Amino acid sequence: MKLKYNAIHWDVIAMFALLLLCDTAAQLFFKTAVTGLGEFPTDNLHAALLYAASLAANQMVLFGVVALVIAFFTWLAIIARVDLSKAHPATCLSFGTVTLCSTWLLHEPFTLKQALGVLLIMLGAYISSEHVDA
């Protein structure tokens, strides 16, 4: 059963929150893993395979994969209940959550230009998901 757009359904909001949390966590886990391993070697096949094996054995990569699996099933639950054209723009919110959490937890720089970009993306997501009666 598809939900009416104007009705507030807290379970769907909770699923969106879980989706954003898992997607953001996965990106942070992956970044932490590759930061610890260094840059991916592109000039040597043997070194690239060793790097890939190190990634596969890395606990942070495993946590990231688990977070993405949870996000995947959460996304399926969301789009089973909400029109895809309304649900998909909300995934752009992860641009903001990943950027802010990277700044806060990984101490990455956050510039005014980034802030403006994130705000424009979020505004675009809001506008594109707004229900318009013709």
N, CA and C atoms as a LAMMPS dump frame, in Angstrom:
ITEM: TIMESTEP
0
ITEM: NUMBER OF ATOMS
402
ITEM: BOX BOUNDS ff ff ff
-5.0000000000000000e+02 5.0000000000000000e+02
-5.0000000000000000e+02 5.0000000000000000e+02
-5.0000000000000000e+02 5.0000000000000000e+02
ITEM: ATOMS id mol type element x y z
1 1 1 N 0.849 -1.178 0
2 1 2 C 0 0 0
3 1 3 C 0.899 1.247 0
4 2 1 N 0.687 2.096 -0.969
5 2 2 C 1.449 3.335 -1.053
6 2 3 C 0.869 4.36 -0.08
7 3 1 N 1.763 5.125 0.532
8 3 2 C 1.334 6.134 1.49
9 3 3 C 0.95 7.412 0.78
10 4 1 N 0.001 8.118 1.357
11 4 2 C -0.292 9.453 0.863
12 4 3 C 0.847 10.361 1.273
13 5 1 N 1.238 11.248 0.375
14 5 2 C 2.419 12.077 0.591
15 5 3 C 2.26 13.022 1.777
16 6 1 N 1.094 13.606 1.941
17 6 2 C 0.921 14.636 2.964
18 6 3 C 0.78 14.075 4.381
19 7 1 N 0.516 12.794 4.509
20 7 2 C 0.362 12.196 5.831
21 7 3 C 1.732 11.953 6.453
22 8 1 N 1.821 12.192 7.761
23 8 2 C 3.076 11.923 8.473
24 8 3 C 3.019 10.507 8.996
25 9 1 N 3.968 9.711 8.555
26 9 2 C 4.066 8.329 9.008
27 9 3 C 5.424 8.183 9.688
28 10 1 N 5.375 8.102 10.996
29 10 2 C 6.606 8.111 11.778
30 10 3 C 7.473 6.892 11.513
31 11 1 N 6.851 5.779 11.137
32 11 2 C 7.659 4.599 10.826
33 11 3 C 8.513 4.825 9.577
34 12 1 N 7.974 5.522 8.594
35 12 2 C 8.741 5.824 7.383
36 12 3 C 9.844 6.833 7.706
37 13 1 N 9.544 7.806 8.53
38 13 2 C 10.563 8.771 8.95
39 13 3 C 11.683 8.058 9.699
40 14 1 N 11.31 7.104 10.552
41 14 2 C 12.321 6.33 11.283
42 14 3 C 13.165 5.499 10.314
43 15 1 N 12.537 4.943 9.285
44 15 2 C 13.299 4.179 8.294
45 15 3 C 14.259 5.081 7.522
46 16 1 N 13.815 6.28 7.175
47 16 2 C 14.712 7.231 6.503
48 16 3 C 15.883 7.595 7.416
49 17 1 N 15.611 7.792 8.693
50 17 2 C 16.681 8.11 9.645
51 17 3 C 17.68 6.957 9.729
52 18 1 N 17.174 5.717 9.768
53 18 2 C 18.057 4.55 9.801
54 18 3 C 18.884 4.46 8.519
55 19 1 N 18.241 4.726 7.389
56 19 2 C 18.943 4.713 6.101
57 19 3 C 20.084 5.723 6.092
58 20 1 N 19.813 6.941 6.524
59 20 2 C 20.847 7.983 6.566
60 20 3 C 21.959 7.624 7.548
61 21 1 N 21.579 7.107 8.696
62 21 2 C 22.566 6.7 9.688
63 21 3 C 23.491 5.618 9.133
64 22 1 N 22.908 4.601 8.518
65 22 2 C 23.711 3.488 7.994
66 22 3 C 24.585 3.924 6.819
67 23 1 N 24.037 4.724 5.918
68 23 2 C 24.826 5.188 4.777
69 23 3 C 25.99 6.057 5.243
70 24 1 N 25.714 6.956 6.163
71 24 2 C 26.77 7.83 6.696
72 24 3 C 27.819 7.018 7.437
73 25 1 N 27.38 6.087 8.266
74 25 2 C 28.321 5.244 9.01
75 25 3 C 29.192 4.437 8.056
76 26 1 N 28.598 3.885 7.007
77 26 2 C 29.371 3.09 6.044
78 26 3 C 30.484 3.928 5.417
79 27 1 N 30.16 5.146 5.012
80 27 2 C 31.177 6.005 4.393
81 27 3 C 32.304 6.32 5.374
82 28 1 N 31.95 6.572 6.628
83 28 2 C 32.967 6.861 7.643
84 28 3 C 33.827 5.629 7.933
85 29 1 N 33.209 4.457 7.989
86 29 2 C 33.974 3.221 8.191
87 29 3 C 34.945 2.992 7.031
88 30 1 N 34.448 3.17 5.796
89 30 2 C 35.314 2.952 4.63
90 30 3 C 36.479 3.936 4.61
91 31 1 N 36.201 5.189 4.911
92 31 2 C 37.26 6.197 4.927
93 31 3 C 38.296 5.869 6.002
94 32 1 N 37.839 5.464 7.165
95 32 2 C 38.754 5.09 8.244
96 32 3 C 39.64 3.92 7.821
97 33 1 N 39.045 2.949 7.136
98 33 2 C 39.806 1.774 6.691
99 33 3 C 40.889 2.159 5.692
100 34 1 N 40.527 2.925 4.676
101 34 2 C 41.529 3.244 3.646
102 34 3 C 42.559 4.248 4.142
103 35 1 N 42.19 5.078 5.097
104 35 2 C 43.162 6.001 5.681
105 35 3 C 44.247 5.212 6.405
106 36 1 N 43.856 4.15 7.07
107 36 2 C 44.822 3.318 7.775
108 36 3 C 45.702 2.499 6.845
109 37 1 N 45.191 2.183 5.652
110 37 2 C 45.946 1.346 4.718
111 37 3 C 46.754 2.147 3.701
112 38 1 N 46.458 3.408 3.56
113 38 2 C 47.164 4.219 2.569
114 38 3 C 46.465 4.179 1.22
115 39 1 N 47.104 4.778 0.237
116 39 2 C 46.507 4.88 -1.094
117 39 3 C 46.496 3.532 -1.81
118 40 1 N 45.486 3.363 -2.642
119 40 2 C 45.364 2.149 -3.442
120 40 3 C 46.451 2.147 -4.509
121 41 1 N 47.254 1.086 -4.57
122 41 2 C 48.328 1.041 -5.573
123 41 3 C 47.756 0.715 -6.957
124 42 1 N 47.998 1.576 -7.907
125 42 2 C 47.463 1.37 -9.254
126 42 3 C 48.533 0.972 -10.262
127 43 1 N 49.78 0.972 -9.848
128 43 2 C 50.864 0.706 -10.784
129 43 3 C 51.371 -0.731 -10.751
130 44 1 N 50.874 -1.546 -9.821
131 44 2 C 51.398 -2.889 -9.648
132 44 3 C 50.243 -3.817 -9.281
133 45 1 N 49.987 -4.816 -10.115
134 45 2 C 48.867 -5.729 -9.888
135 45 3 C 49.027 -6.502 -8.584
136 46 1 N 50.218 -6.98 -8.304
137 46 2 C 50.451 -7.737 -7.072
138 46 3 C 50.164 -6.875 -5.837
139 47 1 N 50.659 -5.635 -5.851
140 47 2 C 50.413 -4.726 -4.726
141 47 3 C 48.925 -4.409 -4.6
142 48 1 N 48.233 -4.275 -5.737
143 48 2 C 46.791 -4.001 -5.708
144 48 3 C 46.024 -5.176 -5.105
145 49 1 N 46.434 -6.391 -5.437
146 49 2 C 45.78 -7.575 -4.874
147 49 3 C 46.036 -7.692 -3.377
148 50 1 N 47.243 -7.386 -2.945
149 50 2 C 47.546 -7.39 -1.51
150 50 3 C 46.726 -6.337 -0.777
151 51 1 N 46.595 -5.167 -1.392
152 51 2 C 45.793 -4.094 -0.811
153 51 3 C 44.331 -4.539 -0.686
154 52 1 N 43.81 -5.156 -1.767
155 52 2 C 42.422 -5.636 -1.753
156 52 3 C 42.226 -6.691 -0.656
157 53 1 N 43.204 -7.558 -0.492
158 53 2 C 43.122 -8.571 0.57
159 53 3 C 43.125 -7.906 1.948
160 54 1 N 43.939 -6.872 2.093
161 54 2 C 43.961 -6.127 3.358
162 54 3 C 42.619 -5.47 3.626
163 55 1 N 42.002 -4.927 2.591
164 55 2 C 40.672 -4.329 2.744
165 55 3 C 39.652 -5.377 3.161
166 56 1 N 39.705 -6.542 2.513
167 56 2 C 38.737 -7.603 2.803
168 56 3 C 38.855 -8.094 4.244
169 57 1 N 40.056 -7.994 4.815
170 57 2 C 40.271 -8.457 6.187
171 57 3 C 40.114 -7.341 7.219
172 58 1 N 39.852 -6.134 6.756
173 58 2 C 39.787 -4.979 7.654
174 58 3 C 38.427 -4.913 8.347
175 59 1 N 38.445 -4.778 9.659
176 59 2 C 37.217 -4.739 10.454
177 59 3 C 36.339 -3.533 10.091
178 60 1 N 36.949 -2.401 9.788
179 60 2 C 36.161 -1.213 9.432
180 60 3 C 35.422 -1.42 8.109
181 61 1 N 36.053 -2.111 7.174
182 61 2 C 35.383 -2.42 5.91
183 61 3 C 34.196 -3.335 6.178
184 62 1 N 34.385 -4.323 7.037
185 62 2 C 33.291 -5.224 7.391
186 62 3 C 32.127 -4.452 8.018
187 63 1 N 32.436 -3.545 8.938
188 63 2 C 31.379 -2.723 9.542
189 63 3 C 30.658 -1.898 8.47
190 64 1 N 31.423 -1.356 7.533
191 64 2 C 30.83 -0.571 6.451
192 64 3 C 29.916 -1.403 5.574
193 65 1 N 30.33 -2.607 5.262
194 65 2 C 29.504 -3.498 4.446
195 65 3 C 28.218 -3.858 5.194
196 66 1 N 28.316 -4.153 6.463
197 66 2 C 27.117 -4.458 7.262
198 66 3 C 26.17 -3.25 7.266
199 67 1 N 26.728 -2.065 7.44
200 67 2 C 25.896 -0.853 7.428
201 67 3 C 25.205 -0.682 6.078
202 68 1 N 25.918 -0.969 4.993
203 68 2 C 25.301 -0.859 3.666
204 68 3 C 24.224 -1.917 3.439
205 69 1 N 24.414 -3.1 3.975
206 69 2 C 23.391 -4.142 3.846
207 69 3 C 22.12 -3.718 4.594
208 70 1 N 22.297 -3.182 5.783
209 70 2 C 21.136 -2.684 6.542
210 70 3 C 20.466 -1.544 5.773
211 71 1 N 21.269 -0.638 5.22
212 71 2 C 20.725 0.479 4.431
213 71 3 C 19.959 -0.048 3.216
214 72 1 N 20.501 -1.063 2.564
215 72 2 C 19.861 -1.643 1.385
216 72 3 C 18.467 -2.179 1.717
217 73 1 N 18.361 -2.973 2.774
218 73 2 C 17.059 -3.533 3.13
219 73 3 C 16.105 -2.463 3.658
220 74 1 N 16.642 -1.469 4.323
221 74 2 C 15.816 -0.345 4.767
222 74 3 C 15.262 0.406 3.562
223 75 1 N 16.116 0.61 2.553
224 75 2 C 15.684 1.3 1.336
225 75 3 C 14.563 0.511 0.651
226 76 1 N 14.692 -0.801 0.58
227 76 2 C 13.632 -1.612 -0.025
228 76 3 C 12.323 -1.47 0.746
229 77 1 N 12.41 -1.422 2.065
230 77 2 C 11.206 -1.238 2.882
231 77 3 C 10.581 0.136 2.635
232 78 1 N 11.424 1.135 2.447
233 78 2 C 10.909 2.495 2.197
234 78 3 C 10.195 2.562 0.855
235 79 1 N 10.862 2.086 -0.202
236 79 2 C 10.252 2.247 -1.529
237 79 3 C 9.068 1.303 -1.756
238 80 1 N 8.902 0.329 -0.875
239 80 2 C 7.695 -0.492 -0.933
240 80 3 C 6.491 0.296 -0.432
241 81 1 N 6.751 1.356 0.333
242 81 2 C 5.659 2.129 0.949
243 81 3 C 5.507 3.53 0.382
244 82 1 N 6.565 4.071 -0.233
245 82 2 C 6.559 5.467 -0.677
246 82 3 C 6.918 5.505 -2.159
247 83 1 N 6.311 6.41 -2.904
248 83 2 C 6.662 6.572 -4.315
249 83 3 C 8.159 6.843 -4.444
250 84 1 N 8.788 6.169 -5.393
251 84 2 C 10.218 6.334 -5.614
252 84 3 C 10.574 7.774 -5.947
253 85 1 N 9.715 8.434 -6.709
254 85 2 C 9.977 9.83 -7.085
255 85 3 C 9.962 10.767 -5.883
256 86 1 N 9.313 10.352 -4.814
257 86 2 C 9.298 11.144 -3.58
258 86 3 C 10.412 10.707 -2.634
259 87 1 N 10.714 9.414 -2.623
260 87 2 C 11.69 8.884 -1.674
261 87 3 C 13.133 9.153 -2.103
262 88 1 N 13.427 8.997 -3.375
263 88 2 C 14.822 9.072 -3.804
264 88 3 C 15.48 10.421 -3.536
265 89 1 N 14.82 11.554 -3.765
266 89 2 C 15.495 12.827 -3.457
267 89 3 C 15.942 12.949 -2.006
268 90 1 N 15.252 12.28 -1.095
269 90 2 C 15.632 12.36 0.317
270 90 3 C 16.99 11.717 0.582
271 91 1 N 17.421 10.833 -0.303
272 91 2 C 18.741 10.215 -0.119
273 91 3 C 19.861 11.234 -0.276
274 92 1 N 19.568 12.373 -0.889
275 92 2 C 20.568 13.437 -1.024
276 92 3 C 20.957 14.026 0.334
277 93 1 N 20.15 13.787 1.336
278 93 2 C 20.489 14.282 2.67
279 93 3 C 21.812 13.703 3.163
280 94 1 N 22.194 12.554 2.613
281 94 2 C 23.465 11.953 3.033
282 94 3 C 24.659 12.814 2.626
283 95 1 N 24.508 13.661 1.612
284 95 2 C 25.585 14.605 1.283
285 95 3 C 25.887 15.487 2.492
286 96 1 N 24.847 15.893 3.177
287 96 2 C 25.026 16.723 4.363
288 96 3 C 25.521 15.94 5.557
289 97 1 N 24.933 14.769 5.803
290 97 2 C 25.331 14.003 6.983
291 97 3 C 26.764 13.498 6.875
292 98 1 N 27.154 13.049 5.677
293 98 2 C 28.533 12.565 5.499
294 98 3 C 29.521 13.724 5.642
295 99 1 N 29.203 14.859 5.043
296 99 2 C 30.096 16.015 5.123
297 99 3 C 30.253 16.493 6.562
298 100 1 N 29.141 16.632 7.27
299 100 2 C 29.211 17.107 8.649
300 100 3 C 29.906 16.109 9.572
301 101 1 N 29.595 14.84 9.413
302 101 2 C 30.24 13.824 10.26
303 101 3 C 31.723 13.669 9.931
304 102 1 N 32.096 13.844 8.671
305 102 2 C 33.512 13.794 8.303
306 102 3 C 34.269 14.945 8.951
307 103 1 N 33.627 16.08 9.024
308 103 2 C 34.242 17.237 9.664
309 103 3 C 34.358 17.011 11.165
310 104 1 N 33.286 16.543 11.758
311 104 2 C 33.226 16.369 13.212
312 104 3 C 34.08 15.201 13.688
313 105 1 N 33.945 14.038 13.052
314 105 2 C 34.598 12.827 13.553
315 105 3 C 35.984 12.57 12.947
316 106 1 N 36.175 12.953 11.696
317 106 2 C 37.456 12.704 11.029
318 106 3 C 38.317 13.961 10.942
319 107 1 N 37.79 15.05 11.437
320 107 2 C 38.496 16.332 11.472
321 107 3 C 38.914 16.814 10.079
322 108 1 N 38.051 16.544 9.1
323 108 2 C 38.294 17.038 7.756
324 108 3 C 37.858 18.501 7.676
325 109 1 N 38.456 19.271 6.792
326 109 2 C 38.075 20.685 6.679
327 109 3 C 36.653 20.839 6.132
328 110 1 N 36.027 21.918 6.521
329 110 2 C 34.675 22.232 6.058
330 110 3 C 34.669 23.703 5.658
331 111 1 N 34.504 23.944 4.38
332 111 2 C 34.588 25.314 3.875
333 111 3 C 33.205 25.902 3.655
334 112 1 N 33.184 27.197 3.497
335 112 2 C 31.944 27.891 3.193
336 112 3 C 31.376 27.403 1.863
337 113 1 N 32.24 27.125 0.903
338 113 2 C 31.8 26.626 -0.396
339 113 3 C 31.119 25.259 -0.25
340 114 1 N 31.683 24.403 0.604
341 114 2 C 31.051 23.106 0.868
342 114 3 C 29.689 23.297 1.527
343 115 1 N 29.631 24.19 2.488
344 115 2 C 28.367 24.441 3.187
345 115 3 C 27.3 24.904 2.201
346 116 1 N 27.66 25.806 1.309
347 116 2 C 26.72 26.295 0.308
348 116 3 C 26.288 25.163 -0.62
349 117 1 N 27.24 24.331 -1.041
350 117 2 C 26.915 23.202 -1.911
351 117 3 C 25.954 22.232 -1.25
352 118 1 N 26.214 21.9 0.016
353 118 2 C 25.343 20.981 0.748
354 118 3 C 23.946 21.589 0.893
355 119 1 N 23.879 22.863 1.224
356 119 2 C 22.569 23.517 1.348
357 119 3 C 21.809 23.513 0.032
358 120 1 N 22.505 23.766 -1.076
359 120 2 C 21.841 23.754 -2.384
360 120 3 C 21.34 22.354 -2.741
361 121 1 N 22.138 21.341 -2.447
362 121 2 C 21.709 19.966 -2.71
363 121 3 C 20.467 19.633 -1.891
364 122 1 N 20.481 19.988 -0.612
365 122 2 C 19.334 19.699 0.249
366 122 3 C 18.097 20.476 -0.188
367 123 1 N 18.292 21.719 -0.58
368 123 2 C 17.174 22.514 -1.083
369 123 3 C 16.616 21.887 -2.359
370 124 1 N 17.5 21.454 -3.236
371 124 2 C 17.064 20.788 -4.462
372 124 3 C 16.298 19.51 -4.176
373 125 1 N 16.764 18.748 -3.207
374 125 2 C 16.069 17.513 -2.827
375 125 3 C 14.676 17.831 -2.29
376 126 1 N 14.588 18.866 -1.472
377 126 2 C 13.292 19.254 -0.917
378 126 3 C 12.337 19.705 -2.028
379 127 1 N 12.835 20.562 -2.91
380 127 2 C 11.976 21.074 -3.99
381 127 3 C 11.534 19.946 -4.906
382 128 1 N 12.452 19.038 -5.261
383 128 2 C 12.096 17.985 -6.198
384 128 3 C 11.174 16.933 -5.594
385 129 1 N 11.127 16.845 -4.276
386 129 2 C 10.249 15.855 -3.653
387 129 3 C 8.923 16.469 -3.197
388 130 1 N 8.784 17.77 -3.331
389 130 2 C 7.542 18.441 -2.944
390 130 3 C 6.395 17.966 -3.846
391 131 1 N 5.278 17.717 -3.24
392 131 2 C 4.092 17.313 -3.98
393 131 3 C 3.424 18.569 -4.544
394 132 1 N 3.235 18.565 -5.859
395 132 2 C 2.613 19.719 -6.512
396 132 3 C 1.332 19.253 -7.173
397 133 1 N 0.239 19.885 -6.801
398 133 2 C -1.042 19.572 -7.441
399 133 3 C -1.166 20.404 -8.696
400 134 1 N -1.373 19.741 -9.81
401 134 2 C -1.498 20.468 -11.092
402 134 3 C -2.926 20.907 -11.322
